[in-house]
């Protein structure tokens, strides 16, 4: 959210997330506010290098261009200082001199020339080769040119390259010559006086500009190199473009308002798979360790300050290797040992409950979509007033009509849920089955506990949470407005209550704190709803296979708006790019003129031969990829680099098992009678580049096991001191048969068997030390291969 924004009158605001100058996400517009609450979460992989993560606040305009109010920019190196916590940031002014992105490749040389009379003078040679990654201007590739200047106390020689049209990666290949010192015989009068000592003060400055034609040119960035670093040698390097030194400075920065952000940024260096074998095997056998508290997976959760940090990679790794269910059963059994009353079963934030929560989020994505998305869309797009709290009613509200509206929505959501057991993923059913039997075993005299063990997850922690936060579960693109949020909150409360009716022994209505909810539920027939809940809970906690009737529905994987190049069916004119709505399922890839319209073009998944990036040079457009199938390639432009990466990954996953996948492809397009990449003139010529490596075949669960293991290694490394403290605690208990230290040192640890726990800890510490060595060797190798000044490791700032 933001507060105290300018101008000081109620306006419509939205916020964008940018990698350097490239917008990758945008919030919804919050109308008529000076302190807008956005409440939106965005999770994404970063597919390219970047310098800044920026957040821009815009004032939405109907007739004119949206006005940028201010920004928060955080350097990549500083992201770790803000990760995992909320921070308020003062908005900074948006100054074109500070909005830069990209890098430039230069070759510099200082020559000594002997004149006709034998005297020596020095000449500077600047070869500007190319630029990469310049920003889009108004959503289009820019028309860049460069100025090359030799600047000193008494001189400013400037020369200019040609303008390159419609490209973010211009190839200049132009050389400029500058006199640095002159021979003593040089007599021609000039506007500046050159002295020998000036060479210490001279610097080369390269400025990149976008040619504005009829409007003002836009500054794209600059670099500065002192002449003295050349020392008569040729110097060639890549440089990151920098803002102007006077950029982004204003005396009014306090007046723009502030923005609150919660950023979680992780950067992992994932080694080849064989390096993780020992740690992976130790984690995967956790479910078999007796007691479970002595296992590596359980110890991970013990030493992490926030259990969620441990749970996310742990659940994903165990899921990937089909080891999650036995581990959940083991930690749930430990959880139940400390549960004294049946009505509090699985209500806390233990390792067991968090593992099940995370499993449901990962595995139940499609289940939620097919069950709740249609009704959630109806509630959000055609909202009816549902407020029944007398204190919150507005003038003119009719509480009886509102109650009818709420009852309509609750009935509809409840009906969709209890009919959905056929769609519940098998893995969720297996977990619920195990939890149900564990609960019945722990409380054999309570006939209701087998239902509350399941309902506490599937209703309270899954459906009810998804209803109140549909944007978090990708059921809606944005956080709903205040009135809709209130409606969803009331529906969520009702669903939680109805879900618990199958497992409560006391009067149902006595569980309400608010009298208005008590009145609302008097209209429900308890027996009817109780039976529906029990039948649903029986179904989703059964291990019997549920065969759907008829052909199974295709799984919806991804959809969104992109641009596609005309397929050659246009009668006249140049083939152009058109905006279309794309949809990917496990059965087909389609595009439509608009969302919810019939598809214009359909490619069956089995017909897709390859999905690869397309060189920008093909059409002078960024973020392009190609879908190769039986006919001509389908060329598509995504809106940003994150979106392009996500689409390529999703399409590759779903087509990986296609039998006729290509091994080679053309990285560029076939235009004007030849392939731009290899110059072959036959359109059916075999590709000139090898297709990218295969990706995991599981289309519904996107998990990289090595990456999750690397994350767990990082967590063990960060919490090394706690591992040692836990090791000391085990030693103390084993030697003295009881604690000999202050209880605070390890009272928060669960140590059931000190010898077994100590043995696992030694294995963890040994494995972590070996991985540390492997990482150090890799970093040395990387630093020696990626020389400072190379394209992979460009020079930042001023060279000295």
C-alpha positions in Angstrom: 0.0 0.0 0.0 0.9 3.7 -0.3 0.2 6.8 1.7 0.1 10.6 1.4 0.5 10.6 -2.4 0.5 13.7 -4.4 -1.3 15.6 -5.9 -3.2 16.3 -2.8 -6.6 15.4 -4.1 -8.4 12.1 -4.5 -7.1 10.3 -7.6 -6.9 6.8 -9.2 -3.6 5.1 -8.6 -1.9 1.9 -9.7 1.6 0.5 -9.2 4.0 -1.3 -11.6 6.9 -3.7 -10.9 9.9 -3.2 -13.2 13.2 -5.0 -13.9 15.3 -1.9 -14.7 13.0 -0.2 -17.2 10.9 -3.2 -18.2 7.5 -3.5 -16.6 6.7 -7.1 -15.6 3.6 -6.7 -13.4 0.9 -4.1 -12.8 -1.6 -3.9 -9.9 -5.3 -3.0 -10.4 -6.3 0.6 -10.2 -7.4 1.9 -6.8 -9.9 4.6 -7.3 -10.3 7.9 -5.5 -7.7 7.6 -2.8 -4.5 9.3 -1.5 -3.5 6.2 0.5 -4.3 3.3 -1.9 -4.3 -0.3 -0.6 -3.2 -2.7 -3.3 -2.7 -5.9 -1.2 -1.3 -7.9 -4.2 1.3 -10.6 -4.3 3.5 -11.4 -7.3 5.8 -14.4 -7.4 8.1 -14.7 -10.4 11.4 -16.2 -11.6 13.8 -13.5 -13.0 14.9 -14.7 -16.4 17.7 -12.2 -17.1 20.4 -10.1 -15.4 19.2 -6.7 -14.0 20.5 -3.8 -12.0 17.4 -2.4 -10.3 14.1 -3.7 -9.0 11.8 -0.7 -9.3 8.2 0.1 -8.2 6.4 3.1 -10.0 3.2 4.8 -8.7 1.0 6.1 -11.5 -1.9 8.5 -11.6 -4.4 6.9 -14.0 -5.6 9.2 -16.7 -8.5 8.5 -19.1 -7.7 10.8 -21.9 -4.0 11.5 -21.5 -0.9 9.4 -20.8 -0.7 8.0 -17.2 1.4 10.3 -15.0 4.3 8.8 -13.0 4.1 10.2 -9.5 7.2 8.6 -8.1 9.3 5.5 -7.7 11.1 3.2 -5.3 14.3 1.7 -6.9 16.4 -1.0 -5.1 19.7 -2.1 -6.4 20.1 -5.8 -6.9 22.9 -5.9 -4.4 20.7 -4.3 -1.7 17.7 -6.6 -2.1 19.0 -9.0 0.6 18.8 -6.1 3.2 15.1 -5.8 2.8 14.0 -9.4 2.2 11.4 -11.1 4.4 10.2 -8.0 6.1 7.9 -5.0 5.5 9.5 -1.7 4.8 8.2 1.8 4.1 10.1 3.5 1.3 9.9 7.2 0.4 8.9 7.8 -3.2 11.7 9.4 -5.3 11.0 11.6 -8.3 11.1 10.1 -11.7 13.8 11.8 -13.6 14.6 10.8 -17.2 18.3 11.2 -16.5 18.1 8.3 -13.9 16.0 5.9 -16.0 18.7 3.7 -17.6 19.1 0.1 -18.7 21.5 -1.9 -20.9 25.2 -2.2 -21.6 27.6 -1.0 -24.2 30.7 -2.7 -25.8 33.7 -0.4 -26.4 37.3 -0.8 -27.6 39.7 2.0 -26.6 43.2 2.5 -27.7 45.8 5.2 -27.2 48.2 5.5 -30.2 51.5 7.4 -30.6 51.8 9.1 -33.9 55.1 10.5 -35.4 54.5 13.7 -37.4 56.3 14.7 -40.5 58.8 16.8 -38.6 59.6 13.8 -36.2 57.7 15.0 -33.2 55.3 12.7 -31.3 51.6 13.2 -30.5 49.0 11.0 -29.0 45.7 9.9 -30.6 42.7 8.3 -28.9 40.8 5.6 -30.9 37.2 4.8 -29.7 35.5 1.9 -31.4 31.9 1.7 -30.2 30.8 -1.8 -31.2 27.3 -2.5 -29.9 24.7 -2.2 -27.2 22.5 -4.8 -25.5 19.3 -4.5 -23.6 18.3 -0.9 -24.2 14.8 -0.1 -22.8 11.6 0.0 -24.7 10.3 3.5 -25.4 6.5 3.8 -25.1 6.3 0.0 -25.5 8.3 -0.1 -28.7 12.0 -0.7 -29.6 13.9 2.5 -29.5 15.9 4.3 -32.3 19.2 4.6 -30.6 22.3 6.5 -31.4 25.5 7.3 -29.3 27.5 10.4 -28.8 31.2 9.8 -28.0 33.0 12.7 -26.3 36.5 13.5 -25.0 36.0 15.7 -22.1 38.6 17.7 -20.0 38.9 21.0 -18.1 39.2 23.0 -21.3 37.8 20.8 -24.0 34.7 18.9 -25.1 35.1 17.1 -28.4 31.9 15.3 -29.4 31.1 12.9 -32.2 28.0 11.0 -33.1 27.0 7.6 -34.5 24.3 6.9 -37.0 20.8 6.2 -35.7 19.8 2.5 -35.7 16.1 2.0 -36.3 13.8 -0.1 -34.0 16.2 -2.1 -32.0 17.2 -2.6 -28.4 20.5 -4.3 -29.4 22.1 -1.9 -31.9 25.2 -2.8 -33.8 27.1 0.4 -34.3 30.6 -0.7 -35.3 31.9 2.9 -35.7 35.3 4.2 -34.9 36.2 7.8 -33.8 39.6 9.5 -33.5 40.5 12.2 -31.0 43.8 14.1 -30.6 44.9 13.8 -27.0 48.3 15.7 -27.1 49.8 17.7 -30.0 53.3 18.1 -31.3 55.2 21.2 -30.3 55.1 22.4 -33.9 51.3 22.5 -34.0 50.4 26.1 -34.7 46.8 26.0 -35.8 44.6 28.2 -33.6 41.9 26.4 -31.6 39.2 27.0 -29.1 41.1 25.2 -26.4 44.7 24.9 -25.2 46.1 21.4 -24.8 48.8 20.8 -22.3 50.7 17.5 -21.6 49.4 17.2 -18.1 45.8 17.4 -19.3 45.8 13.7 -20.0 45.4 13.0 -16.3 42.1 14.9 -16.4 40.7 13.7 -19.7 37.9 11.2 -19.8 35.9 9.4 -22.5 32.2 9.8 -22.2 29.7 7.7 -24.2 26.0 8.8 -24.0 23.2 6.7 -25.5 20.1 8.5 -26.8 16.8 7.6 -28.4 16.2 9.6 -31.5 12.9 11.4 -31.0 12.4 12.6 -34.6 9.8 15.4 -34.0 10.0 15.3 -30.2 12.9 15.6 -27.8 15.6 12.9 -27.7 15.4 10.6 -24.7 18.6 9.9 -22.6 19.2 6.2 -22.3 22.4 6.1 -20.1 26.1 7.0 -20.1 29.5 5.6 -19.2 32.8 7.4 -18.4 36.4 6.1 -18.8 39.4 8.1 -17.8 42.0 8.3 -20.6 44.9 7.6 -18.1 43.8 3.9 -17.6 44.7 3.1 -21.2 48.5 3.4 -20.8 49.2 2.9 -24.5 47.4 -0.4 -24.5 44.2 -1.5 -26.3 41.3 -1.8 -23.8 38.1 -3.7 -24.7 35.2 -4.2 -22.3 31.4 -4.2 -21.7 30.0 -1.5 -19.5 26.7 -1.2 -17.7 25.0 2.1 -18.6 24.8 4.5 -15.7 22.4 7.4 -14.8 23.6 10.9 -15.1 25.4 12.2 -12.0 22.7 14.9 -11.5 19.9 12.4 -12.2 17.2 11.7 -9.6 18.0 14.6 -7.3 15.3 16.9 -6.1 14.6 19.0 -3.0 10.9 17.8 -3.0 11.4 14.1 -2.4 9.6 14.2 0.9 6.4 15.5 -0.7 5.7 12.5 -3.0 4.4 10.0 -0.4 5.6 6.6 0.5 5.1 2.9 -0.5 5.1 -0.1 1.8 6.6 -3.3 0.3 7.3 -6.8 1.5 10.1 -8.2 -0.7 11.3 -11.8 -0.6 14.4 -12.2 -2.9 16.5 -15.4 -3.1 19.4 -16.1 -5.4 20.7 -19.6 -5.5 23.7 -21.0 -7.3 22.5 -24.5 -8.3 25.4 -27.0 -8.9 25.1 -30.1 -11.1 22.8 -32.8 -9.6 25.5 -35.2 -8.4 26.8 -32.6 -5.8 23.4 -32.9 -4.0 23.2 -36.7 -3.8 24.2 -37.0 -0.2 22.0 -34.2 1.2 19.1 -35.3 -1.0 19.3 -38.9 0.2 19.5 -37.8 3.8 16.4 -35.7 3.4 14.4 -38.3 1.5 14.9 -41.0 4.1 13.5 -38.7 6.8 10.2 -40.5 7.0 12.0 -43.8 7.9 14.0 -42.3 10.8 12.9 -43.3 14.3 12.0 -41.0 16.0 10.9 -38.6 13.3 12.4 -35.7 15.3 15.9 -37.1 14.7 15.4 -36.8 10.9 17.2 -34.2 8.7 13.9 -32.8 7.5 12.5 -32.3 11.0 15.9 -30.8 12.2 15.6 -28.3 9.2 12.3 -27.0 10.5 13.7 -26.8 14.1 16.7 -24.6 13.2 14.9 -22.2 10.9 13.4 -19.1 12.6 10.4 -19.1 10.3 9.1 -22.7 9.6 7.7 -21.5 6.3 11.3 -21.0 5.0 12.0 -24.7 5.6 8.5 -26.0 4.6 8.4 -24.7 1.0 11.5 -26.3 -0.4 11.1 -29.4 1.8 7.5 -30.1 0.6 8.5 -29.5 -3.0 11.5 -31.9 -2.8 9.5 -34.6 -1.1 6.7 -34.2 -3.6 9.1 -34.4 -6.5 10.5 -37.8 -5.2 7.0 -39.2 -4.0 8.1 -39.2 -0.3 5.7 -36.6 1.1 2.8 -38.7 2.4 4.9 -40.9 4.7 6.7 -37.9 6.1 3.4 -36.0 6.7 2.1 -39.1 8.5 5.2 -39.3 10.7 5.2 -35.6 11.8 1.4 -35.6 12.2 1.7 -38.5 14.6 4.2 -36.5 16.6 1.8 -33.6 16.5 -1.0 -35.7 17.9 1.0 -36.8 20.9 0.8 -33.2 22.2 -2.9 -32.8 21.3 -5.0 -33.2 24.5 -8.4 -32.3 23.2 -10.1 -33.6 20.1 -11.6 -30.2 19.2 -8.2 -28.6 18.8 -6.8 -31.2 16.4 -4.5 -29.8 13.7 -5.4 -26.2 14.6 -1.9 -24.9 15.3 0.9 -23.9 13.0 3.0 -27.0 13.4 5.4 -28.6 10.9 2.6 -31.2 10.0 -0.1 -28.5 9.3 2.3 -26.3 7.3 3.4 -29.2 5.2 -0.2 -30.1 4.4 -1.0 -26.5 3.7 1.9 -26.2 1.2 1.0 -29.5 -0.4 -2.6 -28.4 -1.0 -1.4 -25.1 -2.6 0.9 -26.9 -5.0 -1.2 -30.0 -5.8 -4.6 -28.4 -5.5 -4.2 -25.4 -8.0 -6.3 -27.0 -10.7 -8.8 -28.4 -8.2 -9.5 -24.9 -6.9 -9.9 -23.5 -10.4 -12.4 -26.1 -11.6 -14.3 -25.9 -8.3 -14.4 -22.2 -7.3 -13.3 -20.0 -10.2 -16.7 -19.7 -12.0 -18.5 -18.8 -8.8 -15.7 -16.4 -7.6 -15.8 -14.7 -11.1 -19.5 -14.2 -10.7 -19.2 -12.7 -7.2 -16.4 -10.3 -8.3 -17.7 -9.3 -11.7 -21.4 -8.9 -10.8 -21.4 -8.2 -7.0 -24.6 -8.1 -5.0 -24.7 -6.3 -1.6 -24.3 -8.9 1.2 -23.6 -6.9 4.3 -25.6 -8.2 7.3 -23.7 -6.6 10.2 -26.1 -3.9 11.5 -23.1 -1.7 12.5 -21.7 -1.7 8.9 -25.0 -1.2 7.0 -25.2 1.9 5.0 -28.1 4.2 4.6 -30.7 2.6 2.2 -29.4 -0.9 2.7 -32.0 -3.6 3.1 -30.6 -6.3 5.5 -33.2 -8.9 4.4 -32.2 -8.6 0.7 -28.6 -8.6 1.6 -29.1 -11.8 3.6 -30.8 -13.4 0.6 -27.9 -12.4 -1.6 -25.4 -13.8 0.9 -27.4 -17.0 1.3 -27.5 -17.4 -2.6 -23.7 -17.0 -2.7 -23.0 -19.3 0.2 -25.3 -22.0 -1.1 -23.6 -21.8 -4.5 -20.1 -22.0 -3.2 -21.0 -24.8 -0.7 -22.7 -26.8 -3.5 -19.7 -26.5 -5.8 -17.4 -27.7 -3.0 -19.4 -30.8 -1.8 -19.9 -31.9 -5.4 -16.1 -31.6 -6.2 -14.8 -34.7 -4.5 -14.4 -36.4 -7.9 -11.8 -33.7 -8.8 -9.8 -33.8 -5.6 -6.2 -34.8 -6.4 -5.2 -38.3 -5.4 -2.3 -37.1 -3.3 -4.6 -34.9 -1.2 -7.0 -37.8 -0.7 -4.1 -40.0 0.4 -3.0 -37.5 3.0 -6.5 -36.9 4.3 -7.0 -40.7 4.5 -3.9 -41.0 6.7 -4.8 -38.0 8.9 -8.3 -39.3 9.4 -7.1 -42.7 10.7 -4.4 -41.2 12.9 -7.0 -39.0 14.5 -9.4 -41.9 15.1 -6.5 -43.9 16.6 -5.5 -41.0 19.0 -9.1 -40.3 20.1 -10.9 -43.7 19.7 -14.0 -42.6 21.8 -14.8 -39.5 19.7 -16.8 -40.4 16.5 -16.5 -36.9 15.2 -12.7 -36.5 15.3 -12.1 -38.4 12.0 -14.1 -35.7 10.3 -12.6 -32.7 12.1 -9.1 -33.9 11.2 -10.0 -33.6 7.5 -12.3 -30.5 7.6 -9.7 -28.5 9.5 -7.6 -28.7 6.3 -9.9 -28.9 3.4 -12.5 -26.4 4.6 -10.6 -24.1 7.0 -7.1 -24.0 5.4 -8.0 -24.6 1.7 -11.4 -23.6 0.4 -12.2 -20.9 3.0 -8.7 -19.3 2.5 -9.1 -19.4 -1.3 -12.5 -17.7 -1.1 -11.3 -14.8 1.0 -8.0 -14.3 -1.0 -8.8 -15.5 -4.6 -5.9 -13.5 -6.1 -3.4 -15.4 -3.9 -4.6 -18.7 -5.4 -4.7 -17.3 -9.0 -8.5 -17.4 -9.1 -8.6 -13.7 -9.8 -5.9 -11.5 -11.4 -6.1 -8.8 -8.7 -7.0 -8.1 -5.1 -10.8 -7.5 -5.0 -12.2 -4.1 -4.0 -13.3 -3.4 -0.4 -17.0 -4.2 -0.8 -16.2 -7.5 -2.7 -13.6 -8.4 -0.1 -16.2 -8.0 2.6 -18.6 -10.2 0.8 -15.9 -12.9 0.3 -15.0 -12.7 4.0 -18.6 -13.3 5.0 -18.9 -16.3 2.5 -15.5 -17.6 3.9 -16.8 -17.5 7.5 -19.9 -19.3 6.4 -18.0 -22.0 4.6 -15.7 -22.6 7.6 -18.8 -23.0 9.8 -20.6 -25.3 7.4 -17.4 -27.4 7.0 -17.2 -27.9 10.7 -20.8 -29.0 11.1 -20.0 -32.5 10.2 -17.6 -32.8 13.1 -19.1 -30.7 16.0 -20.7 -32.4 19.0 -22.0 -29.2 20.6 -24.7 -26.8 19.3 -23.6 -25.4 16.0 -24.9 -21.9 16.6 -23.0 -21.4 19.9 -19.7 -21.3 17.9 -20.5 -17.8 16.6 -19.2 -14.6 18.3 -21.3 -12.3 16.1 -25.0 -12.4 16.7 -25.8 -11.4 13.1 -24.0 -14.6 11.8 -26.0 -16.6 14.4 -29.2 -15.1 12.9 -28.1 -15.8 9.4 -27.4 -19.5 10.2 -30.9 -20.0 11.7 -32.1 -20.2 8.1 -30.0 -23.3 7.4 -31.3 -26.8 7.8 -28.5 -28.3 9.9 -29.1 -32.0 9.2 -29.1 -31.5 5.4 -25.8 -29.6 5.5 -24.2 -32.0 8.0 -24.9 -35.0 5.9 -23.5 -33.3 2.8 -20.3 -32.3 4.6 -19.9 -35.8 6.0 -20.4 -37.4 2.6 -17.9 -35.0 1.0 -15.3 -35.7 3.8 -15.8 -39.4 3.4 -15.2 -39.1 -0.3 -12.0 -37.0 -0.2 -10.5 -39.1 2.6 -11.0 -42.4 0.7 -8.2 -44.3 -1.1 -10.7 -45.8 -3.5 -9.9 -44.7 -7.1 -12.5 -42.2 -8.4 -12.9 -42.7 -12.1 -14.5 -39.6 -13.7 -17.3 -40.3 -16.0 -16.5 -39.9 -19.7 -13.3 -38.4 -21.1 -11.3 -36.5 -18.5 -11.4 -32.7 -18.8 -8.2 -31.0 -20.1 -6.2 -29.3 -17.4 -6.0 -25.5 -17.8 -2.4 -24.5 -17.5 -2.0 -20.8 -18.6 -3.8 -18.0 -20.4 -3.1 -14.4 -21.2 -2.9 -11.6 -23.8 0.1 -11.5 -26.3 0.9 -10.5 -29.9 1.1 -13.0 -32.7 2.5 -12.4 -36.2 0.0 -12.9 -39.0 0.1 -16.4 -40.4 0.1 -15.3 -44.1 -3.7 -15.2 -44.6 -3.9 -11.4 -45.0 -4.9 -10.3 -48.5 -2.9 -7.1 -48.7 -0.2 -5.3 -47.0 2.7 -6.3 -44.7 2.3 -9.1 -42.3 1.6 -7.5 -39.0 1.3 -8.3 -35.3 -2.1 -8.6 -33.7 -3.2 -8.8 -30.1 -4.8 -12.1 -29.2 -5.9 -14.0 -26.1 -3.9 -17.3 -25.8 -4.9 -20.3 -23.8 -2.9 -23.5 -23.0 -4.4 -26.7 -21.7 -3.0 -30.3 -21.5 -4.9 -30.9 -24.8 -4.4 -27.9 -27.0 -2.8 -24.4 -27.5 -5.3 -21.8 -28.9 -5.6 -18.1 -29.5 -8.8 -16.1 -29.6 -9.8 -12.7 -30.8 -10.9 -11.9 -27.2 -11.1 -13.7 -23.9 -14.1 -16.1 -23.7 -14.5 -16.1 -27.5 -14.3 -19.1 -29.7 -10.7 -20.0 -30.7 -9.5 -18.6 -34.1 -6.6 -21.0 -34.3 -5.9 -24.3 -32.5 -2.8 -26.4 -32.3 -3.2 -29.9 -30.6 -0.5 -30.4 -28.0 0.6 -33.6 -29.7 1.4 -31.7 -32.9 3.8 -29.2 -31.3 7.4 -30.1 -32.4 9.4 -27.5 -30.5 9.1 -24.2 -28.5 12.1 -21.9 -28.7 13.1 -18.3 -28.3 13.2 -16.2 -31.5 16.1 -13.8 -32.2 15.2 -10.2 -31.7 16.8 -9.4 -35.0 14.0 -11.3 -36.9 11.4 -8.6 -36.4 13.2 -6.1 -34.3 11.0 -7.0 -31.4 11.9 -8.2 -27.9 10.5 -11.1 -25.8 9.6 -13.2 -28.9 9.3 -17.0 -29.1 8.2 -19.5 -31.7 5.9 -22.5 -31.6 6.9 -25.1 -34.3 4.1 -27.4 -35.5 3.0 -29.0 -38.7 2.4 -25.7 -40.5 4.5 -22.5 -40.6 6.0 -21.5 -37.2 3.7 -19.4 -35.0 5.7 -16.3 -33.9 4.5 -14.8 -30.6 5.6 -11.7 -28.7 5.1 -11.6 -24.9 4.6 -8.4 -23.0 7.8 -8.7 -21.0 10.8 -11.1 -20.3 9.1 -12.8 -17.3 5.9 -13.6 -19.3 7.9 -14.9 -22.2 10.0 -17.2 -20.0 6.8 -18.5 -18.2 5.0 -19.3 -21.6 8.1 -21.1 -23.0 8.5 -23.1 -19.9 4.8 -24.1 -19.7 4.7 -25.1 -23.4 7.9 -27.1 -23.2 6.6 -29.0 -20.1 3.4 -30.0 -21.7 5.0 -31.0 -25.0 8.1 -32.8 -23.7 6.7 -36.3 -24.3 5.7 -35.6 -27.9 7.2 -38.4 -30.0 8.1 -36.2 -33.0 9.9 -33.4 -31.1 12.6 -31.7 -33.2 16.3 -31.9 -32.3 17.2 -28.8 -34.4 15.5 -25.5 -35.1 16.1 -22.1 -36.7 16.7 -19.3 -34.1 15.6 -16.6 -36.6 12.7 -16.3 -39.0 12.4 -17.2 -42.7 12.0 -13.8 -44.4 12.5 -12.6 -48.0 13.4 -16.1 -49.3 16.0 -17.2 -46.8 16.5 -18.1 -43.1 18.1 -15.1 -41.4 20.2 -17.3 -39.1 21.9 -19.7 -41.6 21.0 -18.0 -44.9 19.5 -21.3 -46.3 17.0 -20.6 -49.1 14.7 -23.6 -48.6 12.0 -23.1 -46.0 12.0 -26.8 -45.1 15.7 -26.9 -44.4 16.6 -28.6 -41.2 17.3 -26.2 -38.3 20.8 -24.9 -37.7 20.8 -24.8 -33.9 20.2 -27.6 -31.4 16.9 -27.4 -29.5 17.1 -26.5 -25.8 17.3 -29.3 -23.2 14.3 -31.2 -22.0 12.4 -30.0 -19.0 10.6 -32.1 -16.3 7.6 -34.0 -17.7 5.2 -33.3 -14.8 2.9 -30.7 -16.3 1.0 -29.9 -13.1 3.8 -29.7 -10.5 6.7 -27.6 -11.6 9.6 -28.7 -9.4 13.3 -28.5 -9.8 14.6 -31.0 -7.2 18.2 -29.7 -7.3 17.1 -26.2 -6.8 15.0 -27.1 -3.8 18.0 -29.1 -2.3 20.2 -26.0 -2.9 17.7 -23.9 -1.0 17.7 -26.3 1.9 21.6 -26.3 1.9 21.4 -22.5 2.1 19.1 -22.7 5.1 21.4 -25.1 6.9 24.3 -22.8 6.1 22.5 -19.7 7.4 21.5 -21.5 10.6 24.8 -23.2 11.2 25.1 -21.8 14.7 21.7 -23.3 15.6 22.8 -26.7 14.3 25.9 -26.5 16.6 23.7 -25.4 19.5 21.4 -28.4 18.9 24.4 -30.6 18.7 25.7 -29.4 22.1 22.2 -30.0 23.6 22.2 -33.6 22.4 25.7 -34.1 23.7 24.7 -32.6 27.1 21.6 -34.9 27.4 23.6 -38.0 26.3 26.5 -37.4 28.7 24.6 -36.1 31.8 21.3 -37.9 31.2 19.6 -34.5 31.4 20.1 -30.8 30.7 23.2 -29.3 32.3 22.7 -25.9 30.7 20.3 -23.1 31.0 16.9 -24.3 29.5 16.8 -21.4 27.1 19.7 -22.8 25.2 17.7 -25.6 23.7 14.2 -25.7 25.4 12.6 -24.9 22.0 14.1 -27.9 20.3 12.3 -31.3 20.2 14.9 -33.9 21.2 13.3 -37.4 21.7 16.4 -39.4 21.1 19.6 -37.4 21.7 21.9 -40.1 20.2 20.0 -40.4 16.9 19.6 -36.7 16.6 23.3 -36.1 17.3 24.2 -38.7 14.5 21.9 -36.9 12.0 23.3 -33.5 12.9 26.9 -34.8 12.3 25.8 -36.0 8.9 24.2 -32.7 8.0 27.2 -30.6 9.1 29.6 -32.9 7.2 27.5 -32.6 4.0 27.1 -28.8 4.3 30.9 -28.4 4.7 31.5 -30.5 1.5 28.9 -28.4 -0.4 30.6 -25.2 0.9 33.9 -26.4 -0.7 32.1 -27.2 -4.0 30.6 -23.8 -4.1 33.9 -22.1 -3.4 35.5 -24.0 -6.2 32.7 -23.1 -8.5 32.9 -19.4 -7.6 36.6 -19.4 -8.3 36.1 -21.1 -11.6 33.3 -18.7 -12.5 35.3 -15.6 -11.5 38.2 -16.7 -13.6 36.1 -17.5 -16.7 33.8 -14.5 -16.5 36.4 -11.8 -16.6 35.4 -8.3 -15.3 34.5 -6.4 -18.3 33.1 -9.4 -20.3 29.5 -9.5 -21.5 28.6 -11.8 -18.6 30.3 -9.6 -16.0 30.2 -6.0 -17.3 32.0 -3.1 -15.7 29.8 -1.1 -13.3 30.3 2.6 -12.9 33.4 4.6 -13.6 36.7 2.8 -14.4 39.6 3.9 -12.4 
